[in-house]
């Protein structure tokens, strides 16, 4: 029961991230705002996430993961209410920022709730949580398509309220773990490899979500592009879950190759059949890479000093996904879509340098 609630919370967190996309045109029409303002509104969420990670980590060390989740869900509810009852950008901007802070806390709270409740199964269980994020990324746009500005967030509010009650119902774990923090962990080879891995995932996903759809649009309709991305998301979700049953370093190495090949192939070809293969390979790479990087972090750091490492690692992902579309777009504009493979190729160099530095460390079985 507890894992099912945490799984649903993770999916809800991902849905909250992607719910805004179908609503942006409605907000633009209602407020008269242009693309620049709408882009800033979307970016507010990511900024909130980066703020939410360290704030939730402080609460975690003072209380427990359940308290972090309840506080984060409360912030999410406040943000939803802003979109349900607000009628101006003066309300929408702070509402979206508050939702982002809540989302940062939901990730930290969910991850550490797994570490609290399932000692010895951390990697396997957290890989399942990553799979939930993949499913939530699909559900978010579906919720956002309900219609209008308030409608999607009202539905999201109902779901958040229901899961808040479910979280209260399962109660706190009997043995609440205490997690430590150590700045020295940030200098270890394992942390550097895990960070390089998650940066690779973020840059690849940002390139795939950013400039790549423009390339696909040369041959595919909007509905066909959407189908391609749903396929990639579903495969990524399954790959993350399956990767949790394999050694994380192996998964990260395989994923690094797949991500590089998929983006390079996607930019270099205009054959629709190969684009389907690209979506499959990218989905496997992102899912396995996400799980592998997280597994490397867990096996390298240990629970006695994991808090700061998890916060910084999460912020690396957020920064990578913010800059990924811009970097990929700049490469495509300067050198053409065929050069998009340079983005994951450069990122992969850091991953394999990280592997070289941890070669003396024993890998997890």
C-alpha positions in Angstrom: 0.0 0.0 0.0 2.8 2.5 1.0 4.7 1.9 -2.3 1.5 2.3 -4.3 0.9 5.7 -2.7 4.5 6.8 -3.3 4.4 5.6 -6.9 1.2 7.6 -7.4 2.8 10.7 -5.8 5.8 10.4 -8.2 3.4 10.2 -11.2 1.5 13.2 -9.9 4.7 15.2 -9.5 5.6 14.5 -13.1 2.1 15.4 -14.3 2.3 18.7 -12.5 5.5 19.5 -14.4 3.9 18.9 -17.9 0.4 20.0 -17.2 1.2 23.6 -18.2 2.0 22.9 -21.9 -1.6 22.7 -23.2 -2.7 25.5 -20.9 -0.1 28.1 -22.1 -2.1 29.2 -25.2 -5.1 29.7 -23.0 -3.2 31.9 -20.6 -1.6 33.8 -23.5 -5.1 34.5 -25.0 -6.6 35.5 -21.7 -3.7 37.9 -20.7 -2.4 39.0 -24.0 1.1 37.8 -23.1 3.6 36.8 -25.8 6.0 33.9 -26.1 8.7 35.5 -24.0 6.4 36.0 -21.0 4.9 32.5 -21.4 8.4 31.1 -21.5 9.2 32.8 -18.3 6.0 31.4 -16.7 7.1 27.9 -17.7 10.6 28.5 -16.4 9.3 29.6 -13.0 8.5 26.0 -12.2 12.1 24.9 -12.7 13.4 27.7 -10.7 11.0 26.7 -7.9 12.3 23.2 -8.1 15.9 24.2 -7.5 14.7 26.2 -4.5 12.6 23.4 -3.3 15.4 20.8 -3.2 17.5 22.4 -0.4 14.5 23.6 1.5 13.0 20.1 1.6 16.3 18.6 2.6 16.5 20.8 5.7 13.0 19.8 6.7 13.9 16.1 6.1 16.8 16.3 8.5 14.7 18.0 11.1 11.6 15.7 10.9 11.1 13.0 8.3 10.2 12.3 4.6 6.5 12.1 5.3 6.6 15.7 6.7 8.4 16.8 3.6 5.7 15.2 1.4 2.9 16.7 3.3 4.5 20.2 3.2 5.1 19.8 -0.5 1.6 18.7 -1.3 0.3 21.7 0.6 2.4 24.0 -1.6 1.1 22.2 -4.7 -2.5 22.8 -3.5 -1.8 26.5 -3.0 -0.4 26.7 -6.5 -3.4 24.9 -8.0 -5.7 27.3 -6.2 -3.9 30.2 -7.8 -4.7 28.9 -11.3 -8.2 27.9 -10.4 -9.2 31.3 -8.9 -6.6 33.6 -10.4 -7.2 35.7 -13.5 -3.9 37.5 -14.1 -0.2 36.9 -14.5 0.3 38.5 -11.1 -1.3 35.4 -9.7 -0.1 32.8 -12.2 3.6 33.6 -11.8 3.8 33.1 -8.0 1.4 30.1 -8.3 3.6 28.4 -10.7 6.7 29.2 -8.6 5.1 27.7 -5.5 4.2 24.6 -7.5 7.8 24.2 -8.5 9.0 24.5 -4.9 6.4 21.8 -4.0 7.6 19.6 -6.9 11.2 19.9 -5.6 10.0 18.7 -2.2 7.9 15.9 -3.7 11.0 14.4 -5.4 13.1 14.7 -2.3 10.3 13.5 0.0 9.4 10.5 -2.3 13.0 9.4 -2.7 13.8 9.5 1.0 10.5 7.9 1.9 11.6 4.9 -0.2 15.0 4.9 1.5 13.2 4.9 4.9 10.7 2.2 4.2 12.7 -0.2 2.0 16.2 -0.7 3.4 18.2 -3.0 1.2 15.8 -2.5 -1.8 16.6 1.2 -2.4 17.9 0.9 -6.0 15.1 -1.4 -7.2 12.3 0.6 -5.5 13.6 4.0 -6.6 13.9 2.7 -10.2 10.2 1.9 -10.0 9.6 5.5 -8.8 11.5 6.8 -11.9 9.1 4.7 -14.0 6.2 6.5 -12.4 7.7 9.8 -13.4 7.7 8.6 -17.0 4.0 7.7 -16.8 3.2 11.0 -15.1 4.9 12.9 -18.0 2.3 11.4 -20.3 -0.6 12.1 -17.9 0.3 15.7 -17.4 -0.6 16.9 -21.0 -3.7 14.8 -20.9 -4.9 16.6 -17.7 -3.8 19.9 -19.2 -6.1 19.2 -22.2 -9.2 19.3 -20.1 -10.0 22.8 -21.3 -9.6 26.4 -20.1 -7.2 27.6 -17.4 -8.9 26.6 -14.2 -10.2 23.2 -15.4 -6.9 21.3 -15.6 -5.7 22.7 -12.3 -9.0 21.9 -10.6 -8.7 18.3 -11.7 -5.0 18.3 -10.6 -6.2 19.7 -7.2 -8.7 16.9 -6.7 -5.9 14.3 -7.4 -3.5 16.1 -5.1 -6.1 16.2 -2.3 -6.9 12.5 -2.7 -3.2 11.5 -2.5 -2.7 13.7 0.5 -5.4 11.8 2.3 -3.9 8.5 1.1 -0.5 9.6 2.5 -2.1 10.4 5.8 -3.8 7.0 5.8 -0.6 5.0 5.5 1.0 6.7 8.4 4.7 7.1 9.2 7.1 4.2 9.0 7.8 2.4 12.3 11.5 3.0 12.1 12.3 6.5 10.9 15.7 6.6 9.4 18.1 9.5 10.0 20.0 10.7 7.0 23.3 12.5 7.2 25.0 15.1 5.0 28.7 15.6 4.1 30.2 18.1 1.7 33.2 15.8 1.2 30.8 13.4 -0.6 30.6 15.9 -3.4 34.2 15.3 -4.2 34.1 11.6 -4.5 34.6 9.8 -7.9 31.2 8.1 -7.5 29.3 11.4 -7.0 31.1 12.9 -10.0 30.1 9.9 -12.1 26.5 10.0 -11.0 26.4 13.8 -11.7 27.9 13.3 -15.1 25.4 10.6 -15.8 22.3 12.6 -14.8 23.6 15.6 -16.7 23.9 13.4 -19.8 20.3 12.3 -19.3 19.1 15.9 -18.9 20.9 17.2 -21.9 19.7 14.3 -24.1 16.1 14.7 -23.0 16.3 18.5 -23.4 17.6 18.1 -26.9 15.0 15.5 -27.7 12.2 17.6 -26.3 13.6 20.9 -27.7 15.0 21.2 -31.2 14.3 17.6 -32.3 10.5 18.0 -32.7 11.2 20.8 -35.2 13.2 18.3 -37.3 10.4 15.7 -36.9 7.9 18.3 -38.0 9.5 18.3 -41.5 7.9 14.9 -42.1 5.3 14.3 -39.4 2.1 15.9 -38.3 1.5 17.2 -34.8 -0.4 14.1 -33.8 2.3 11.8 -35.2 5.0 13.7 -33.3 2.9 13.4 -30.2 2.6 9.6 -30.7 6.3 9.4 -31.2 6.9 11.1 -27.8 4.3 9.0 -26.1 6.1 5.9 -27.4 9.5 7.2 -26.1 8.0 8.1 -22.7 6.4 4.6 -22.3 9.6 2.9 -23.2 11.6 5.1 -20.9 9.3 4.3 -18.0 9.7 0.5 -18.6 13.5 0.8 -19.0 13.9 2.7 -15.7 12.0 -0.1 -13.9 13.9 -2.9 -15.5 17.3 -1.1 -15.0 16.7 -1.3 -11.3 17.4 -5.1 -11.5 20.8 -4.7 -13.1 24.1 -3.2 -11.9 23.8 0.6 -12.1 27.3 1.2 -13.6 26.5 -1.2 -16.4 23.2 0.4 -17.1 24.7 3.9 -17.1 27.4 2.8 -19.6 24.9 1.2 -22.0 22.5 4.1 -21.7 25.3 6.6 -22.5 26.0 4.9 -25.8 22.2 4.5 -26.6 21.5 8.2 -25.9 24.4 9.4 -28.1 23.5 7.1 -31.0 19.8 8.0 -30.8 20.2 11.7 -30.9 22.8 11.5 -33.6 20.7 9.2 -35.8 17.6 11.3 -35.2 19.2 14.5 -36.4 21.0 12.8 -39.3 18.1 11.1 -40.9 14.7 12.0 -42.4 13.4 8.5 -42.7 10.2 8.1 -40.5 10.9 4.4 -39.8 14.3 5.3 -38.3 12.7 8.0 -36.3 10.6 5.4 -34.6 13.8 3.5 -33.8 15.3 6.7 -32.5 12.3 7.2 -30.1 12.8 3.6 -28.9 16.6 3.9 -28.4 16.2 7.3 -26.7 13.5 6.0 -24.4 15.7 3.1 -23.3 18.7 5.3 -22.9 17.0 8.0 -20.9 15.2 5.5 -18.6 18.2 3.3 -18.0 20.5 6.3 -17.7 18.3 7.9 -15.1 18.1 4.7 -13.0 21.8 4.0 -13.5 23.0 7.4 -12.4 20.7 7.2 -9.3 22.1 3.8 -8.6 25.7 5.0 -8.8 24.8 7.8 -6.4 23.3 5.4 -3.9 26.1 2.8 -4.0 28.8 5.4 -3.9 27.6 7.8 -1.1 25.7 5.8 1.4 22.7 6.9 3.6 24.9 8.4 6.3 25.9 11.3 4.0 23.3 11.2 1.2 21.2 14.4 1.8 23.4 17.1 0.3 24.6 14.8 -2.5 21.0 14.0 -3.5 20.1 17.7 -3.5 23.1 18.7 -5.7 22.6 15.7 -8.0 18.9 16.7 -8.4 19.9 20.3 -9.2 22.3 19.1 -11.8 19.4 17.4 -13.6 17.3 20.6 -13.4 20.1 22.8 -14.7 20.8 20.3 -17.5 17.2 20.2 -18.6 17.0 24.0 -18.6 20.1 24.5 -20.8 19.6 21.4 -22.9 17.0 22.8 -25.3 19.0 26.0 -25.7 22.3 24.2 -26.4 20.7 21.8 -28.8 18.8 24.6 -30.5 22.0 26.6 -30.9 23.9 23.6 -32.4 21.0 22.9 -34.8 20.8 26.5 -35.9 24.6 26.8 -36.4 25.4 23.4 -38.0 22.1 21.8 -38.9 20.1 19.0 -37.3 22.7 16.5 -38.4 25.1 17.9 -35.7 22.7 17.4 -32.8 24.6 14.3 -31.8 27.4 16.6 -30.7 25.4 17.5 -27.6 25.2 13.9 -26.0 28.6 13.1 -27.5 30.3 15.9 -25.5 28.3 15.0 -22.4 29.3 11.3 -22.8 32.9 12.2 -22.6 32.4 13.5 -19.1 30.6 10.2 -18.2 33.4 8.0 -19.4 36.0 10.2 -17.7 33.9 9.6 -14.6 34.1 5.9 -15.2 37.8 6.1 -15.4 38.0 7.8 -12.1 35.9 5.1 -10.3 37.5 2.1 -11.9 39.3 1.3 -8.6 36.0 1.3 -6.7 34.0 -2.0 -6.4 30.8 -2.0 -8.4 27.5 -3.1 -6.8 26.5 -6.7 -7.5 
